């Protein structure tokens, strides 16, 4: 039997790089190439500051490894025809099976039978209440098909297969493409990031390399970004666009029977998708052909081609996954198991690269959270009752039973939210088992119920009937809120019920009851996923290698503890580097005092005092006189930014600032951010030309930590000559989800520090009433407190790192709070600046008074302006 090919030798040259790389970039690429060559199961963390060419380095090293690996597999001697190793085919080495797959076996062209659980009823329904006089024919479409619930061996549809629009037919009778027979290209490289703009930036960098023409690339996006059906796009929000698209998939249309010639040959009726952009497979084939010919394309390119051809680019791009070498896709599509199954993603022996991985554990758990409000529960209960009352006599026994079970659960959920005893806490948390037992619903088979929901199409049937009733009652009564639509309410219920299938210790149920008296906040139930390790392992167990990349990944011990605690630290490969900009191009300063000598303290209890806000205003008025072009100022929350802005407006501070810089504010609605940023940029560019005439020398942008501007927006050159961080953006310690996460991390860290201490890991289970404020930290050892501090400083690092984008860029970074000058021993917390990136920490200075800050800024910008 031939031996597997040796791993590619280490590389120091990467010819695809579009220019001579800097030493840091060469080290990065060599490290990543070596990590991928280290064999199956590799896990590597690559930390490279924003602006150092991280994306380009990832592309050139990972794709070079992919080509070299395939070349090595192709050059390896193959087994003679008909020969087998000592143990037969099962002894064939993994690498040979993976890279030389057997020819695909054609599936039978016979019509596939429906799964046994779902069968159309053949009995006439008119005698059972569907007469023409009451519009029964119009309502028949909402009737569920018969469901056989006792069959445990029901075939699961679509798992592991590439999903398309189902029974879409061609428009002119052409045969459907047998795409499932297409051989899948293996291995692949999957690149994922959090936002579509980051994915577009990746494709833009890919186009700079020779790989754009050598590697088959497909970029996946959301329906909101790729849909070209104008009627669907009118729905506005992403949720409603998704719902309408799926409704069109379910509501397939039948073509009418036609007489074709004198011999009266009848053309058989066909079923086609309700969306006109999916009715022609020939156009879909044309779309795939054109995309393949044009090389690497981003989401905007795909939408443009789809509009030109007249076919759906969303499903067209999904159909290209099997033949792609590189798949570029957002977080949700790769990291959510249900999404992987829907898309048919096969991670087996492929490379997974996760960018912007600084908060990966929280991103993973957030994907599996589910929430339903009391108003949504009331809506669902009303719809289920209406549906059951209308179709009770014609529904099969199994359908009736499961709908009644959904009704029972909905009533139970509502009851726990409405019942409020005197003295009881408004907010509580409990394990899944505690929740089920407390509601006396532990005897319900949640597994079979979820299977019924998945296979019966109950959500669309009930919501469709509810929408019809609503339109009849009031033709103009359109619900505008996403969370209020019938299908959204039903989906929220199903998502929450499905969450109850998790293991007892994987998460917590948050019960937020209505408050007595006053204007109550809406009550809700929420499942909070805590176990990121379980989700991450579903990716690592299949992938050949997993690479986590980002500008700020440290501390890596927290990442290891939350994602792979059983993996020894020595098995994780870690690379970090300094920035490519020279030290004199950055000026980080910890600002402890304002112009009047007042100590800056933006802790929660002090930040809202009028004197503190007034001193901050004086500070900004002085800063903008010495800083040219653009200044970005980050606040800890939208509420605090609004409070400061309103106070400055009243005091006339905004008017003073506007004499030197135009003021812009980050909008809460993310859809409006791009417009504000464009105006901000245009103002800076225009001021640089006419500032001597007007006195205005740029613009000030008031932004929020954790908002869209702080994540993934570039403030290169004049867009961000100075970044100001106001205070330390610690999350509220009374936040329910934060408390539960800290408890979970504390139990994990205790377990791994002192052994498998089950008593320690369960010490919070019975404490259902949540304690507000900092009480949680009194029970914490290092793990929970460390996580809390890391949340704050990761947010700081992400925000201030927006300014330096390339080697010739320069910017000042002002950390405005006296706590930035504290030592590690203060208040039992570590020094915040210890968690700054090394390239910033090495240049950080602490100013004892405002005069030092002003002098340093003046010298810094004078020097860099002369250098340019």
N, C-alpha and C positions, 0 to 999 in steps of 0.2 A: 504494500500500500504506500502511495507517495506521501511524503511528509508535507505539512502545510508550509506555504512560503514564509520565509523569515520576514519580520516587519521591515518596512522601508528604513534604510539607514537615516541617521539624523541629517537634517538639511540646514544649511546656513544661507543658501541662495533661494530666492523666491522670485523667479523672473516675471511673474504676472504683476508684481508691484509696479505701479505706473511711474514711479520715480525712485531715485536712490533713497532707500529708507534710512532714517536716523538709527543710531545704535539701539535705542530703546525699542524701536519697532522691530528691528532684527531679532533682538532677544525675545520679544513677545512671540513672534512667529515661530521661532525655533522651539520655544517652550511648548506652545500649543501643538506643534507637529509631533514633538516627542511624546506629549501626553496622549495623543490619539494613537501613536504607535506602540504604546505600552500594553496594549491588549484589551480584550473585552472587559467590561466592568469599570473602565477608567472614569474617575471623577476628578475634575480640575476646576479650580477657581482662579480667574484671571482678573486682576484689578489694574486698570489703566485709566488715569485721569481723563476726563472729557477734554477733547482737543488734541490728544496724542496720536490720533490715527488708529484708534482701537478697532473700529468697524472694518477699515481697509485691511488691517493686519489679520483679523479673523477670516475675512474672505480669502485672502491670498494663501494663508497657511492651511485652513481647513479644506478648501477645494483642491489645493495641490496634493494634500494627503489623500483625498478621495480618488483622484486620478492615479496617483502612485500605487495606492492599494489595489485598485482594479487592475492596473498593469501587472502587478505582482501575482494576482490571482489568475489572470489570463495566461501568464507565462509559466505557471506551475503545470507540470505534466499531469494529464488527465488519466483516469483509469481506462484500460482498454475496454472496447465495447463488449458488453456482456459479462465483464469480470466484476468480482466483488471481493471485498476483504474477507478476512477469516470469519468475521461475524456477520457477513451479509451486508445488506444496505444500511442496517442500523449502525454499523461500525464506520460508515463513511464520515470523515472528519467534518466538523461544523463549517469550516471555512470553505470546503468544496461544495457542500450543499447550498451554502448561502450565495455563492458567486457563480455557480454553474447549475442553475435550476433545470429541472426536467421540462421538456416541451409541454405547453399547456394542453390539457385534455378538454376537448370541446364538450360543452354540456349538451344534453339532449335537447332537441328542438321541440319536444313535446310540451304541451301546455302544462305549466306547473300547477299543482293542486293547492288549494288554500290551506293554511294551517288548520288543524282539526278544531281549534277553539272558536273559529269564526266561520259561520255559514249563513248564507242568505236564506231567509225563510221563503218557502215556495207556496205557502198557504195564502189564499186571498184574504186581505185584511178588511175589506169593505164591510163585511158582516160584523166586524169587531170595532167599528167606530171610525172608519175612514171613508165615509160616504162622500159623494160629490157635493151634497148640499151644505156641508160644513167646511169645505175647503180642504178635505182630507188629502187629496192628491198633492197639494202644495206642501203639506206637513210630513208626507211620507219620507222625505229626504232626511228628516231629523230622527227617524226611528232607528234604534240600534239593531244591528244584525244579531242573530242568535249567538249566544256565547255558552260554550260548554266548559264550565269551570272545573270539572273534576279531572280533566286531562292534565296530568302533571308533566307530560312529555311534549308540551306544545313547542313547535319549532319557533325559535326566535328569529325574527326577520331582520336582515340588514346588518347584524353584528359583524364587524370586521370586513364589511364590504363597502365599496364606494357608493354612496347614496346619490341618486339622481332624482328626477321628478316623478318617478314611478311609471305610470302607464302612458306617458306622452307618446303620441303617434306622429308620424311624419305627415306633412300637409298634402302630399301628392301620392301617397300610397307606397312610398319606397320602404324597403325593409329596414327594420331597426338595426342599428349597429350592435353587434354582439361585443360590447365593450368589456364585459366581465372576463372575456377570454384573452384580453390584452395582457401580455406578460409584464409583470411589474419590475421596474428597474430597482435593483438592490446592489449595495446599500445606498441610502440617501443621506443627505444632510438636511436637517430641519433647523431653521433659524427662526426664533420667536422673540418678539418684544411686545411691550405693553400697548403701544398706540399705533395707529395707522401711519401717523407722520414719521415715527421712528422706522417703520417698515419701508416707507417710501425713501427715507434717507439711506437705508441699507441698499436698496435696489439702485439708487443713484450712485453709490460708491462701487457697486458691482459693475455698473456700466463703464466705469473708468478702467476696468481690467480686461484682459483678453478672455477671461472666463465668461464674460457676457455672451460671447459667440460660441463657446465650446461646451458650456453647461446648459442643460435644459432646465429652465427655471419656471416655477409657477408661484404667483403671489396670491394668497387667499385674503379676502376681506369680508366685511360684514355686508348684509343686504342693504343697509342704509348707504354704504359707500359704493355699491356695485349695481344696485337695482336701476333699471332703465325704464320700467313701466311707470309712466307719469301718473296713472291713477293710484298706484300703490305709494309712490313718493309723496302724494298729497297728504298721506296720513301723518306726515311730519316726524314724529319721534321714532326712534329705533324699535321700541317695543311694538308699536302699532304697525310699523312696516313689516316686522317679522310675523306678526299675527296675520296680517292680510295676505302675505305671501303663502303662509301655510294653509290658510283657508282656501286659496286658489288651487293649491295642490290637492286638497281634499275634494274640492268641488269640480270634479272632472266633467267635461262636456262630451256628449255623444254626437257624432256627425249624423246627419239625416241619411236615410236610405235613398239612393239615387238610381234612376233608370238610365242605363248607359248607352244602349243602342236599340235597334229595332227588334233584336232578339230578346229584349227586356231582361238582359243580365243584371242582376242586382249586386251592387257593390255593398259589401258587408259594412255594418256600422262600426265605427271605431271610437275608442275612448281617447280623449286628449286632455291635456292639462288646461285648467281654466285660465291660466296666464297666457296671453298671446305670444309672449316672448319665449315660450318653451314648446310650442307646438310643432316645430320643424327640426327634426334631427339633422337634416342636411345643412341647415344654417349653423347648428351647433358644431357640426364637423368642420364647416368652413371657418368658424371662429377658432377652433383649436389649431387648424392649419396655419392661419394667419399669425396667431400668437407665437406658434413654434418658429415660424420664419423670421419674426422680428427680434428674437432673442429675449434678453431680460427686460421685463416690463413691470411697472409698478401698478398700483390700483387704479390710478387715473388713466393710464394707458389702456388697461383692460376695459374700463367703462367706455372709453372713446371707441374702441374697436367694436364692442358690443352694440353701441348705438349705430355705428356705421353699417354693420351687417344686419341689425334688427333682431338680435337674439340675446339671451340672458348671459351676461358675463359672470354672474355669481355662480350659477351651476356649470357654466362652461369651464371656468377655472377649476372647479372641483373635479371635473371629469379628466383633468390633465395630471392629477396627482400621481397616478400609477406610472406614467412615463417620465416623470420629472426626476432629475438628479438632485435638485435643490428646491425645497419647499419653504417659502417665506410666509409666516402666518402669525396672527395675534395670539396672546397668551391663552385666551379662553379656548381657542380651537385645538391647541395642543395639550394643555394641562388638564382640561376637564374631560373625564373619561367618556361621558356620554357624547361629547362633541367629537372625540377621536373615533368613536364607533360610528357616529353618523357620517363623518367624512371618509371613513374607511382608512384611516391612517395606520400604517404598519410600521411600528418603531423597531421591529426586530432587526438587530444587528446594524442599526443606523446610528448616525451621530446626531445628538440633540444639543443645540447651542441656545442657551437662555440668556438673553441680554437684559440689561437693567435689573439685575438679580439682587439688588441690595435689600429689597423687602420681599424676597421670593416666598418665604414661609407664610407671611401674612397674606400675600396674594393668593397662594394656594388655598388657604383655609377660607378666605372670603368668597371664593368661587362656590364653595359648598354650603355657605350660609343660606338660610331660608327664613322668610318672615311673612306673616299674614296678620292683618289688622282686624279689629272688631267690625269695622264697616265692610271689609271684604268678606268676612265670614257671614254677615247678615245678607249680603248680596248673593253669595253662593247658596245659602240656605233657601232663600226665596226662589232662585232659579231651579234648584233641585226639586223643591216642592211643586213648582209649576210644571216641570217636566214630568214628574212622576204622576201627578194628577191627570195630566193630559194623556199619557201613554200607558197608564197602569194596566189597562185591559189587553193591550196588544204586545206588551213586553214579555220576553221569556222569563222563566222563574229565576234563572241565574242573574240576568240583567236587573230585575227588580230587587233581588237580594243585595247586590253590590251597590246599587244606587241608594237603597235604604241604609246600608252600612256607611256610605259617605255622609248621609244625612245625620246619622247617629254621631259620627265623629265631629261633624261641624257643630252640632248642638253642644256637644261636650266641650269643645274648644271655646265656644261662646260663653258657656256657663262659668268656666274657670276665670274668664276675664271680667265678667260682670259681677260675680259674687265678691263682695268686699265687706269683711268683718271689721268692726271697730278695733282700732289698734293694730291691725295687720299692715304689713309693709306693702307699699304700692309695687315694689320691684322685688322679684325673687328669682333664684336660679335653682335648677335641679337636674339630676341625671335623666337620661331617657327612661330608665326603668321607674324611677320615682314619679316621673310625669305620667306614665301609662297607668301605674297603680293608683295614683291620686285621682285620676279621672275614671277609674274602673273600666278601662278599655284594653287591659292587657290580654284579654281573651280573643281579641280580633286578630285575624290573620292578615297582617299588613303586607306580607310578601305577595299573597294571592290577590289582594286588593290592588296593589301597584301593578301587578301583571295585567289585571283586568283593565285598568286605566290606560295602560300602554297599548293594548291590543284591540280595544273596543272602540276607540275614537270618541269616547264619552265626552271629552272636553269640548270638541267642536260641535257635537250633536246638541248638547245642552246649551252652549253659548249661542249657537245658531238659532235655536228655538227662542231663547230669551231675547235675542236681538230682533227677531220677527215680532214678538209681542210688544217690545218697546216701540218699534216703528209703527205698529198699528195704533197703540195708545196715543202716541204723539209723534207725528211724522218728523217734527223738527227738533225733537229732544235728543240731541247728540251728546254723548258723554265725551268730554274733552280730555279728562285725566287718564293717563295710561293705567294707573293702578285701579281705576274705577270701572274699566271695561269688563264685560262679563267674562271674556276669555282670560283676561289677566287675573281676575279674582279666582277663577277655577284653577288656573295654573299655579297660583300662589298656594292654594290649598294642597294640590298634588305635590308640589315641591316640599312643603312642610311635612306631609305624611311620609314622603319618601325619605326624608331626613331621619325618621324614626327607625329606619332599618340599620342605621349605623350602630357600631358597638357602643356599649353603655358608656365607656370612658373616652370615646372619640370626641365628644362635644357636650354642650350643655343646652338646656332649654331655658330661655329667659321668658318669664311671665311678667308683663307690665300691665297692671290693672288700672282701671280708670280711677282718678282721684275723686275724693268726696268733696263736694262744694266747689264753687268757682267754675272757671272755664276749664274743663278737663282736657288733658292731652289724650290723644286716641290710644286706646289699649291695643296691645299686640302680643303675639307669640313669636318668638324667634329662636331658631336653632343656630347655635354658634359652633362651628367646627373648630376644634382645637388641635387635632392631630395632623400636622403637616407631613410627618414622616410616612404615614400610610399612603397619602396621595402621591408623594414624591417617589416612593418605592415602586409604584405602578409604572412609572416612566423608566427608572433606572434598571429594573429587572429585565426589560426588553431591549433597551438601547445598548449599542456597542460601547458608546462613551457619552457622558454628559458633561457639558462645559457650562459653567456659570460665569458670566462676564458682567463687568460693571465698573463704574468710576470709583465707587466706594463700597467695598465688600466687607471690610473689617468691622467688627471683630469676627473672625472666621469660626471661633469656638461656638458662638451663638448659632451660626449657620449650621455647623455640624450637629449641635445638640438638638436642633429642631427638625432638621431634614434627615439626618442619618446618624442617630446617637450610638448605634451599635458598631459603626465603622471607626476603627482606630484613627486618630489624627494623622498618623504617619501614612495612611493610605490615601489621604487627600492631597493632591498636588496643588500648590499655591504659588502664584506669581504676582508680584507687585512691582511697580516702578515709579520713579519720580516723573514730574512733568517735563515736557520737552522745552518749555519756555525758560529762559534764563531767570535766575533769582531776582534780578532787579526789575523784572516785569510784573511782579505782584507786590502788593503792600497790604498785608493783613494786620489789623490793629484791634486790640481789645480796648474799647472805649469805656472807661469807668465813671467819668464825670462830664457834665454838660458845661456850656459856656459860663454859667454863673457859679460853677463849682459844686452844684448839686449832684449827689451820687445817684447814678442810674440804677434803679431797681425795678425791673419789670416782672417781678413775681406776681402771682395772681392777686394777692392782697394789696399790692402797691401800685400796680400798673395803671389803674383807672383814676388815680388821684389827679385832680386838676393841675397841681403843681408839677407832677411828673410829665403829664401830657404837654404842658406849657414849656417845660425845659426841653423836651424832645423837639418841639417846634422851633425853639431858638437854635438848637443844634443844627437842624436841617437848613434853616435860613442862612447859617454861617457856612455850612458845607457846600451848598450849591454855588457859592461865590468863587470857590477854588476848584471845583470839579467840573471839567468840560463835558459837553455832550450829554449822554444818558446816565441817569441814576435810577437803580431799582431798589426799592425799599420793601422788605418783607416783614409782615406782621404775623402773629401767631394764629389769628383766626379772622374770619370775615366780620364778626361782631366787633372785635377790638379795632379793626381797621376803620369800620364805620364810626365807632365812638371817637376815635382820634380825629378823623376827617371832620366830623360834625363840630367838635370842639375847636379845631383850627379854623373852620369857616366862621364860627361865631367870634373868635378872637381876632380875625383878620390875618391869620398866619398864611392861609392859602393865597390871599391877595398878595402878600409879600413874596411868597415863593414864585408866583406867576410872573413877577417882574423879571425873574432870571430864568425860570424853566416852566414850561407848560406842564400841567398836572393831569395825569391819567390814572384811572383806577381799574383794577382787575374786576371784571363782571362775574357775578355768581354763575350765570348761564354760560356753560363752556362753548356754546355755539357763537357767542358774541366775542370770544377772546381774540379770534383772528382779526376781526375788524379793529379792535382797540390796539392790538400790536402793530397793525399796518399804519394806523394814524400816529402812533408813538414813533415808529421808524421814520415816517415821512417828515414829522416835525423836527427830529434830530438832524436829518439830512438837509432840510431847508434852513434850519438855524445856523448850521455851519457856514452857510453862504451869506447870510444877511445879519448875523449877530451884532456886527459893529454898528448897524443902523438902528436896531431895536433894543439892544441890550440883553435880549434873550439868548442864552447860550446852550439851550438843549431842552430836555424834558425829564420829568420825574414820574416814575411809574410806581404806584402803591399796589403791592401784590401780597398774596397770602401763602404762607407755608402749607404745602400739601395741595395747593390749587394747581390748575393746569399750567400756569406760568412757571411754577417752581419745578415742574417735572417735564423735561424733554424739550423745553424752549431754549433756543440759543440766543445769547446776548453778546454776540461777537462785536469786536471793534467798538464803534461809538454807541452801540445799543446798550452797553453795560460797562462804562468806565469806572463805576463805583457800585458795589452791592452792599446794602446796609441790612443787617439782621437785627431787628429790635427784640431784645430779650431772648430767652431760651424757650423754644416752643414745645414744652412738655405737654403731652396730652392730659386731659382732665383725669385725675386719679379716681374720680367717682364714676367714670364711664363703666357701665356694666360689663361690656365685652372685654375691655382692658383688664378689669379685675379677674375675670375668669381665665384670660390668657396668662396673666401673671401667676395665678394659682397653678395652672397646668405646667408652665415652665419651671416653677419652683419645685413641683413634684418630680419632674424629669431630672432636673439638676441634682436634687437630693438623692434620687435613686442611683444616679451614675457616680455621685461623689462618695456615697457611703454604702454602696451595694444596693441590692434589690430590696429596699425597705418598703414593703407593702403598706405598713401602717402610715409611713410618711406620705406615700402617694395618695392615700385615701383621707388624709386629715381634713380636707375641705368638703368631702362629699356630703356630709350631713348639715353643712352650714348653708341653708337655703336662702336665708335673708342676707342681703348684701349690705356690707358696711361701707358708708360713704367716706370720702376724703382719703387721708393717708393711713388709715387703720390697717389696710392690707399690708403695708410695708413693715409693720411691727412683727408680722409673722414670717416675713421673708428672710432668707439667707441671701447669699450673693446673687443667685440666679435671677430671681424676679426683679430685684432692684437694678441689676445690670441691664436687663431687657428694657426697663423703663427709661433708663438713661440713654441707651442705644437708639430708642425710637426718636428721642429728641435730637441727638447729634447727627443721626442719619439724615433727618430732615434739614438740619443746618447745612450739612455737607452738600446735599443735593442742590440747595438754593444758591449757596455762594459759589458753587462750581459752575454756574451757568455763564460766568463772565469770560473766562479764558477758553478760547476755542481753537487757537492755532499758535504757532511758534512766534509770530510777530505781534501777538495781541498783548495788551497790558491792562490791568485793572486794580483798583483798591478794594479791600474787603473790610468793612467796619463791623465789629461785633459789639453791639451797644448794650452793655449790661455789666455791672460790677462783678457778677458771678463768674464771668469768663476769666477773672483774675484770681479766683479762689484756688486754694491748694486742695489736694486729694483728701486731706483729713477733715475738711470742713463738712459738718452735718452728715458725716458718714457716707457721703457721696464722693465719687471720683471727680477729679477736676475736668470740667467739660472740654477744655482745649486738648486734653490727652487723647481725645477721640477724633480730633481733626486729622485730615489726610496729612501724611508726612511732608508733602511738598508745600503745604500751607503752614503747618506747625513749625517747620524749620525757620520760617521767615517771620513768625508772629512776634509782635512787640506789644507791651502793655503800657498804655499812656496813663500817667497819673493825673493829668489835667488836659483841658481842651486845647490849650496852647500847643502842646506837643503834637496833637492830632493835626491841627491846622498847618503847622510848619512842615510836618512829614508829607502831607498831601501836596502842599505847594512845591516842595522839592521833587517829589515823585513825578508829578505831571510835567514839570518843567524839564526834567531829565529825559523822559520818554518822548516828549514832543520834539526835543532837539535831536534825539536818536533817529526818529522817523524822518 
